[in-house]
Structure formats: C-alpha cells, structure tokens
C-alpha cells in the first residue's frame, strides 16, 4: 500500500466556455469578434425619403494561448526492481492531476476580476448578497441555464446557516439543478436554481477570505490547444524510466457582466 496525497475537487474547467478551441487552427491568438444589437428606427411618412443605415464598429476579444506546462517523473531501475509497487503507475495519475490543478488555479484567479461584487472577504455571506449577485446576472440578460456558484468550504459553512439554504420550505424556490458531468463529488445542492460546487481550490484562505463566484458559463473562456499529452523514454545514461506530460492552453474573461465576485469566507 501507499499513503496517497488527497486531491482537491477541481471544478472550473468543466464550468467555463470551451467553444473557441475550434477557432484556433494555428498560432497562439484567437480573435473573437462581437455582434452588437441594432436599433429600430421610425420612418416618417414622406415621399422619396431615404432611410438611415447603421454602421457598426465591432471589436475583438483576444484569447492568448501561451501557457505551456508540464509534469515529469523519472524512476530508477533499482526502484523498479526493489519496490513492492509500480511507481510509474502510481504517479501517472498524479501527473495528470498536477496539470489539471494548474489549469484550475488559473481559472480560480479570475473571479476577483469581475466588476460586479458582493460581500466582504473573510465574512460569511448573507442571503441578500446572493440575491444581489443573482440580480447582476439578470440585469445583464445572462441566460438562466449554465449559471453556477463555486464556493470554498468556509463559505459553504456560512451557507448552512441561511434559512433559505437549509429549510425544505424553500425547495420549490431552489429547484433541482443537476450537477455538470463528472462533478457529482463537488456538487453541494441547488440554490436559487443554480448548482453549487464546493472546492478547496477556490482562491484565498480561511484567514483572508475567499474569492467565491456566481457566473454564467460564457463569462470565462478556456482554450486547450494541446490537451495533456504523454511522452516516455528509457535513459540508459541514468538507468531511469522518464515520463512527461505537457499541455498548452489560454484563458480569458469574455463577458464581465456575466460573473459576480462573491467576497466571503
């Protein structure tokens, strides 16, 4: 047996927008164009009067794909012979987790960039703050589907003290939003018809507070140009088996008004 280190619940990569991967055929930059709304205009009843046309100047939101990371391990032949367990097999999953954690860390650092914010760091959130955060998304016309709350264990403890969170009388209000695929272990419950996910990897500390978030999927983009890719070899100079996993990706806040920084415990 072995004492295997615990792993954080990694949630962000499954909740953000990954649709732009197909737009990157080469290079390291994606230009995401915008499409604005048009105005309806009144036509005065007059003969031979020309109508007015809108000229829309669109802007690009650029996603830079330049984060190149790897995890690597080397196991000496003597270890393979004398150990009672397969070290490479044990650590192959850890290498994948290391890369997934790196992506999660980057995404966890984005919620405090949202302009809209509620709450106070290191303080438990109130029901009024959660409702205000929800209103921010409603004011921005964010779709009701694909909204999420990601909170720290400390924030979840504070939620457990809210009547509307724990009492069955409010079950109809909260609904039963299903967890995203593969995130059942991090799913807490549905709150105001949004699934809540709890992760130790929410940015911050119990002492300083955490950067919890309420956001719609399209608020943040993740582009994996190279998913974790394995390479291996035997090095006869050092008598070791070497295994490397590498990945290449980029992230970007896309819709600032579709996310709310929930400062809290």
Helices and strands as residue ranges (DSSP letters): G 12-14, G 19-23, E 29-33, E 60-64, E 67-76, H 77-82, H 87-108, G 111-113, E 117-119, H 127-139, E 147-151, H 153-159, H 163-166, G 168-170, H 171-174, E 187-191, E 194-198, E 204-205, E 209-216, G 217-219, E 220-235, E 240-253, G 256-258, E 259-264
